[in-house]
Amino acid sequence: MPPILRVAACHAAPVFFSARATTEKCVSLVKQAARTKANLVVFPETFIPAFPVWSSLRPPTETHDFFKRMAKESIYIDGEELQAIREVAKQCNVMVSVGVSEKVHYSAATLFNANVLIGSNGDVLVHHRKLMPTFFEKLTWSPGDGHGLRVADTQFGKIGALICGENTNPLARYALMAQGEQVHISTWPAVWPTRVVSEATTTASTSLVEGVSTSQSPIATGAKTKNYDNVAANRMRAAAHCFEAKCFGVMTSGFLDAGAIREIAHGASDSQLITQAFERSPRGATMFLDPTGTLLPGFMADSDGAVMRQDVEFLQNEEGILYADLDMDDCIEGKQYHDVVGGYQRLDVFQLKVDRSRRSPAVFEEGDWVQ
């Protein structure tokens, strides 16, 4: 019987546009989680060095400098930042899942939205690049490939991960289910504005327990329409996956702090409007789900590892680490009802082929020249 897996989900903000400082923060949070006896520490989407939320509200003609900074502060998979995280994972004997903006050696500005799962021995277990950047993300990141559609078979159970909108892709999700996934990590941005809020009278209330949003935000024209509900949309997708796969869900969202908002709004033609849009958009939440898709309350601890708050349903408007203990035996019963990769699947009718080759811009062959 596998041991209980203690997961630490870090609801945290990066040090905006600083790969080095954010890596130091990541290392510090891993050490803090280890003192609380965590076995797996999870960070949000592109925690290092930032999420390109500026492209949601500022036009491309105003974001050249943002892209340049993003390219310079993105990290190599074999670079010193990831090496530091691998070393602390080994030192603390914990697994770490971290979202990064990845740059590559063959280009000065080809970037990928990546998630890296590191084992407790410091080895990279899974290196996944987001299959398709979503909406305005296409202004920053290139499409990834299927190489990272893998589940890590660890001593605590089988762990997989998808990034943000990939959790809407049923084929990507099924590819992980078909490998026996028991813990599904889904990583998310801090905020996802789709409307510019222009009136201070905007109200937003969200029921996390029921997954129902009543938020409605007026746009600049005065017409009323719903903004994108980060909480309801993310939980709906994560819960569906948990229910279908009969696995636990670790939803980890970023946190957008005031300093990042100021930097994004600085120099805009209407900086106040952009600031208000970020401040009033629904924030992402960090939470756990059980294998039925039901909210699984966690707990919080102080920096020394002592438990200080029990039955915490989610983190949203404050930075912190949310912990939960997961028993993989809880993934068994639901398979009696719907094992969609086994007894409840028609393998003679449906077939999924997944290409997991890593893509590169060219294949070079070397040989001796014969005169």
N, C-alpha and C positions, 0 to 999 in steps of 0.2 A: 504494500500500500504506500503510495507516494506521501511524503510529508506535507503538512499544511504550508501553503505558499503565502507569505506576507508581502503584500504589494504596497509600495509607497508611490502615490500619484502626486507629482509636483505641479501645483497650480501656481505658476511663476512667470514673471516677466523677464525677458533678457535684458542685459545691459545694452541698450539700443545701439546697434551698429558697432559693437565691439566684440569680436570673436574671442579675444583673449580674456576680457573681463567676464564675459558670459560663461566661458569655460571654467574660470575660477569659481564662479557662482555655482555652476553645475557640480563641480568637484566638492564644494562645501556642502551642498544639499545631499549628495550621495553619502558623505560621511555622517551627516545628521540622521539620515534615514537608517544607516547601518547601526547607529546607536539605539534605534528603536527596533532593531532586529529584523529589518526588512530584508527580503531575499531578492526582490525585484524593484528597481527604482525607475519610474517612467516620467519622461519630460514631454512637453507639448510639441506640436508641429513647428518645424524650423526654429526651435528654441535658440539655436546658434545660427546667425547673429540677430535675426529678426524675421517677422512675417511681413510681406510687402503690401500691407493694408493701405498704404498711400495710393496705390493704383485704383482703389475703389472709389475715391472721391476727387483726386486730382487728375487732370488730363495728361496724356502721355507727353505732351510738349513741356510739361512742368516737372517731369520726373526723371530726366536724364541723370541728374546728380544723385538721385536716390539709387538708380540702377548702378551707377558707377561705384557708389559706396557699398552696395550689396555685393557686387562682384569682387571687390577688394577684400571684404570681410567674410565672404563665404569660405568654407574650409575644404581642404583635400581629405579624402578618406585615409590617406597615409600620412597626414600632416600632424603637427605637434599637438593641436587641440584634441583631436580624437585619441591620440596616444596618451595624453594626460588622463582622459576619461577611462581608457582601458586599464591604465595603471591603478587608478583608484578603485576600479571594479575588482581587480585582482587583490589589491591591498585589503579591501573591506569584505572580500568574498561574497559579492553581490552581483546580480545581473543588472544591466542598465540598458534602457531603451531611450534613445535620444533622437529628436528631430533636428536635422541640420540642412542649411542651404549648401549644397555640395558644388564645388568647382572641380574642373578636370584639367589635367596637364596638357591636353591637346588644343585647348582654346583659352583665350583670355577672358571670355565672357559667356561661355556655355555653362549654365547652372542647372542643377536638378534639385527638386524638393525630395529629400532623402530621409529615411529612418534607418537607424543602425541599432541592432540588438547585440549587446556585448555579453559574453558569458562571464561567470564568476572567476574564471581563470584568465580573463583579459582578452580572450579570443573574440573576433567578430563572428557571430553566429549567422546573422542575416543582414545583408546590406540591400535595402529596397529603395528604388527610385519611383516616385509617384508616376503611375502610368500616364496620366493626363492632367496637366495643370487645369484648374477650374476657373472659368470666367476671366477675371482680370489678372489672375496668376500667370496667364500666358504671356504677359508683358515681361515677366521675370524668368520663368523656368521653361525648360524644354521637356518634351514628353520622355518618360523613362522607358523601361522595358520589363519583361517578365522575370528577369533573373532573381528578383527578390521575393517572388511569390512562393515563399518557403515557410515552413513551420519548424521552429527549433525544438528538438526533443530533449528536454532538460530533466534533471532529477525530480523536479517538482511537477512536471507535466509538459504538454505540448503548447508552445506559445507562438502566436502569430501577430501580425500587425498590418494595418492599412492606414493610409493617411487621408483624413478629412473626406473629400467627396468620393474617394474610392469606395467608401462604405455604402455608396449608392449603386455600385457596380455589382450586380448579382453574380457575374462570372468570376470576378476577382475574389469575391467572398466565398464562392463555392470551391475555388481552387484551394483555399485554406481549409475549408471544412473537409475536403477530400483527403487531407493529410492528418486528420484526427485532432484538429485544433481544440484545445480545452480552455485556453485563456486568449481572448482577443483584445489586443491593444488598438484603440482608435484615437488618433491625435487630431487636435482641432486648433484653429486660430482663436485669438481672444475676442474678436468681434468681426462681423461680416456685414457691413452696411450696404444696403441696396437702394436706399432712399436717403435724400438729404433732408434732414429735419430742420424746419425753419421757424417753428413756433415753440415758445417756452411752455406752452400749455400741454405739451405732449405727455401722455401718461402711458405707462407700460407696467403690466403686472403679469407674471408668469407663474403658473402652477407647475412645479417640477415633478411633484408626485404623480399628477395625472397626465403630465406631458401636454397640457393644453395652454395655449397662449391667448391672452386677450389684448396683446399690444397692438396699437394702431397709430401710425405716425403720419402726420401731414407732410407732404412734400412741398418743394419750393413754390409750386404753382398754386398751392392752397387746397388742391384736391387731397382727399384722404385715402390712403392705401396702406396696406400692411408692409412693414419693413420685414426683413428676413429674421425669423426667430431662431437665433443660434441655439437656444436650449431645446425647444420642441423638435426642430428638424434633426439635430444631432442625436438626441436621445431616441427618436423614432427609428433612425437607421441602426443605431447600435443595439437597441432592444430587439429589433427584427432579426439581426444576425445572431444574437444570443439565443433567441427562441428557436431559430432554425438549426443552428449548430449544436445547441445544448451545451453552450460554453459560457464561461464568465466574461464579462465585459469590463475593461478598464478605459473609461473615457477621460482623457487628459487634455484640458484646454489651456491655452496661454492666458496671460494677464496683460492688459494694456495699461501702462501707468501714465501719469500726467506728463512726465518728461518726454515720452515717445509722442504723445499727442501734440505737444508744443512743437517738437521738431518737424512733424509731418505737416502741421498747419502753417509753419513759418514760411513767409514769402508767397503764400497763396493769394489770389486775387480777393478772396473772401475768407480770410483765416478764421474769423469768428463763426461763420456758418459751418466750416469743416470741423472746428473744435466741438460745436454743439452736436453735429452729426455723430461723432465718435462717442461723446458723453451720453447720448440718448439712445444709441443702438443697443439692443439686447446683448449682454455679455455672455461669452461661452462659460460653461460649467464643467467642473471636474467631479466625477462620480463613479460608482461601481454598480454593476448590474449582475444579477445571478443568472443561472442557465435557463430561467423562464423569461428573462427580460425585465424582471422586477427590480426596482431600486434596492440596492444593498447598502444600508448605512455603514459608514466607516467610523474611524476615530482619529483624533489629533493628539500629538504629543509635543512636549517642549523640546528645546534643543539638546537636552540631556537624555531624551528617550522616555521620560515619564509621561504616562497617559494623562491628558488634562481635559479632554472632551470626548464623550462617548455619543454614539448614535447621531453622528453628523451625516446628513443626507447628501450634501454637496458643498463645493466651494465655488463661489462665483465672483463676489465683489471684494475679496481680500486674497492676498497671497498666502500660501501655506502648503503643507503636505497632508494629504488625506491617506489614511492607511486602512487596509482591510485584510482579513485572513480568509483565504480561499481553500476549500476542501475539494479536490478533484473528483472525489467519489460522488459529489453532488451533480456531476455531469452525466451520470449513468442512467438514472430513472427515465429522464425524458426520451432517451433513445428507444425505450420500449414503445413509445407512441409514434414518434417521427424520426427515424434515422435516415435523413435525406441523402446520405452517402452510402447507405447499407440496405437494411431490410425495407425501407420505405422509398427506395429508388428503383426505377426501371432502367437498369444498365443496358438492357437490350434495345431500349428505345432512344435513350439520350446518351450522348458521348461528348466530353469536353477535352479538347487538346490544348495544352498550355506550352508555349515556347518560352523556355527559361534561359535562352542564350543571352549573354551580355552583348549589347550593340556597341560598335566602335566605328569611327568615320572611315577607316581604311584598313585593309589587310596587306601588310608588307612581307614580301618574301625575299630572303637573301640567298645568294648563291655565288659560286666561283665563276668568274668570267673566263671563258675559253676563247683564245685567239684563233 
